[in-house]
Amino acid sequence: TVHVDTSNPLTYRSVRLVGGYAAGATDPAVREGPAAVIDGVARPEGGVYHGWHSDPSLKLPQSVRLDFARPVTAKEVRLTFDPELSARHAAVRPPRLVKAYKVEARVADRWQTLVTVTDNELRHRIHTFPETELTALRVTVSETWGDPSARIFEIRLY
């Protein structure tokens, strides 16, 4: 199920995972929004966005969170951002591309920062960290190169 946690000022968007897989991730209704970050498609396809973007009326930072039904062990996270591949941005950074973000893991009921990036210019990012047992993963976007929405196509955890 997908839920919005309004108790936090960052307005987290969450995908609750069941047994390591998103319930209904292949359902067409879930191909846009928070659950789309794990639907296996990292770009717009067939008229469907296949990614999460925050509400542009809410200021950044905004987050998407993956909650696991049981602890998982990971040492790498791969992120795919929206660089507006269909638009032309000669000599400028695409406004939709995420510029600044952090990745956090919930370890023993506490959030622990795994990585912080302040000047991203890439569509794909791979971050490694010491092997960690976690119950949730959160990606918080604090800045883009100009767009009011945070946009993430895909989050993979290994």
N, C-alpha and C positions, 0 to 999 in steps of 0.2 A: 504494500500500500504506500501511497505517497501522502505525506502530510506536511503542513506548514507549521512551524513552531513559532508562534507570535510572542512567546514569553521572553525571547532574547531580542535585544535591540538591533541585532544584525539581520533579523528576519531570515532565519535559516530555512532553506528548502532541503528536504530530506527524502532519500530513497531508503525505505526499510527493506533490507535483504533477508530472504528466508533461505537458510541452508546454503548461503553463498550466491544465490541467484535472485534476481529481482522478480517478484511475483508479477506476472503480466507484462514483462518488458517487451514481448513481441506483439502485444495487443496494439492495434493502430492508435488507440487513444493515448498510449503512453510513449509514442514516438517523438513527442515534443514535451518539454518540461523536465523536471528533475530526473525522472527515471530514464530519460533518453541518453544520459551520460554513460549508461551501461548497456545500450541496445545493440552494440556491435557495429554501428555505422558512424563514421567520424566526419560526416559532411552532409550537406543537404542532398537529398536524393528523391526523385519522384514527387517533387512538390512538398516534401516533408522536411522540416528543419533538422531533425535528428540531433538535437542538443538542448541544453538548458540556457536560458537567458533570464537575467533578473528583471524585475519590474522597473522600467525606466523612470517611473515616477518616484521611486525610492532611491535615496542616495547610496552610493557605494561607501563602505564595503558591504558586499553581499556574499552569501555562502551557499554551497551545496554540500550536503553531508550524506555519506553512506553509512548506515547502521547495519552491523552484521548480527545474525541470530545467535552466533557463538563466536568466541574469539578466533581470529585468524592470525597467522604469522606471515609477515611480509618484510621485504627489504628493498622494494623498488616501487615507485609510482610513475605512471606515464600519463601525461596530460595532452590533450589536443584542443587547441583554442581555435576560434573563428577568425581567420585573417582576411575574410571577404575575398575569397579567391576569384569570384566572378567580377569584381570591381577592379578598376585600374588605379593604382596609387603610385605613379612615377615619383621616385625620390622622396616619398613620404611613407610613414608607417600607417598601416590601415587603422582607422579609428576604432573598429570593433575588436582589434587584437588586445588581449590582456597585457597590461604593462607591469603591474605589481600585484603579487599574490603571496599567500603562504599556505602551506600544507601542514595539517595537524592530525595527530592520531590520539584517540582516547585510549589511554593505557592506565589500567587499574583505577578507572573512574576519574582520571585527570587528563586534561588536554595537554599534549606535548607537541611543540613545534618541531617538525621534521625538516622543513626548508622554508626559506624566505627569499623571494626574488623581487627586486625593485626596478629593474630595467629590461624586462623581457622584450625580445624582438622576434621570437620564433613561434611557429605554429605548433610544433611538437616539442615537448620537454620530457626528459627522462631524468628522474632524481633517484639516487640510491642513498640508503641510510642503513645503520646497523639493524640487523634482524630484530624485529619488534613484534610482540603479540599485542594486537589491538582489537577493540570492539566497535570502533567507528573511525571513519576518515572524513576530514572536513577540508575543503578547499575554499579559501576566502579571497575574493578579488577586491583589492582596494583601489585599483586604478586601471583604466584602459587608455588607449592613445587618443581618446576623444569621445567615444560613444558613452551614453549614460548607462548602458546595461553591461553587466558582466556576462560573458558568453563562453561556454565550455561545451565542446562536442563530445568529448570522451574522457573518462577516468578509468585507468586500469591499474590494478594492484597486483604485484607479484611477490 
